[in-house]
């Protein structure tokens, strides 16, 4: 049986910010949240474009970590590891609840409705599952740490620089394609639920896919909510009166 957490009205979601050096949007948004003091903040993975928690942070990444720590003093903060940022337990203090990939999806309850939350890179292909499982394994942690030390700590910065140069895609689908995609995602989660025998759920909230979005999503019916990429839209999603709705960042 999965442990269940409470999802509160006013909760804010940020997904797929893919933070890059000298990008002001995420920093400004976190400062705004410090002033707004939402009851909960959900970081839904890939907040950083490259962050391996057991390897050294750069100064700008540390700024984001410090802001998230400050936020955890006034709000309940949940961090779902993505495929670009993992081993985050080495980075955050105990007040930030970190969900590693192997512990996702996570069950949350809102107004007697049950939702599964995840970064979203689940139930894709066997090849991807093998790749990401190996990348986030304990042996990979020791191996990558050793290689970085062997290179006098030059390997990881070089690796990050190369990743930073790769474009981040925005996935725009035609209505029929989007409907087919949603049906496949819901089926994958339904199979997961059936295997675990955890009963019915009322919706899925996940990121990862960078789907263009912006519509209000009712939380009083079975739903699939693909969170948009903050990197592209600089928008948050907020739970308000049984609605999961976009909340535009003032800095955008």
C-alpha positions, 0 to 999 in steps of 0.5 A, a space after each residue: 500500500 502506498 503512503 498517502 500525502 495531503 495536497 492542499 488548496 493553494 499548492 503551487 507546481 513547478 516542472 521542467 525549469 531546466 535551469 541554465 546559468 544566468 537565467 533569471 526566471 526561476 530565481 525571480 519566481 522563487 523569490 516571489 514564492 517566498 513573498 507569497 508563502 504558498 502552503 505547499 510547493 511541488 518541484 516536479 523534476 528537471 528543475 535543473 538542466 544538469 545536477 547530480 547531487 553527489 557532484 559539486 554544485 556551481 554558484 548559480 545552482 547553489 543560489 537555487 538550492 538556498 532559495 528552496 531551503 528558504 522556501 522550506 522554512 515557510 512552506 511544505 516543499 516536495 521535490 520529485 527527482 527527474 532525469 536531469 536532476 537526481 541524488 538530491 538527498 545529498 543536496 537538500 536539508 531534511 525539510 525538503 521532502 525528496 522523492 527519488 525516481 524509484 519511489 514515484 509515482 506518489 499518492 496524494 489526496 485532495 478533497 477526497 480525490 486521489 492523485 498520483 504525482 510523478 516527474 513523468 519519465 515512467 512507463 516509457 520503454 524497457 531500454 530507457 528504464 535500463 538506462 535511467 536505472 543504471 545512471 541513478 544507481 549506487 555503482 554509478 555514483 561511485 564510478 562518476 565520483 571516482 572519474 571526476 576526482 581522477 580528472 581533477 574535477 574537470 570532467 563534470 563541468 565539461 559534461 555539464 557544458 556539453 549538455 547545456 548546449 543541447 536544445 530543450 524541446 517543446 512538444 506541441 501535439 495536434 488534438 488527435 495526437 494529444 488524445 492518443 498520448 493521454 490515453 497511453 499514459 492513463 493506460 500505463 498508470 492503470 496497469 501500475 495501479 492494478 499491479 499494486 492493487 491500490 484501488 482507483 485514483 482520480 487523476 495523474 499529475 506529471 511533467 517531463 514531456 514539455 507539452 504545451 499547455 495552459 488550460 484550467 483543469 478541473 480536479 473533480 473528475 478523472 484527469 490527466 494533467 501534463 504540467 508545462 515546461 517552466 523553461 518555455 512558459 515561465 508559468 506555475 500551476 496552482 490548486 485553487 477551488 478544485 481547479 489546477 490552473 496556470 499562474 503566470 510568472 510576473 517576470 515572464 
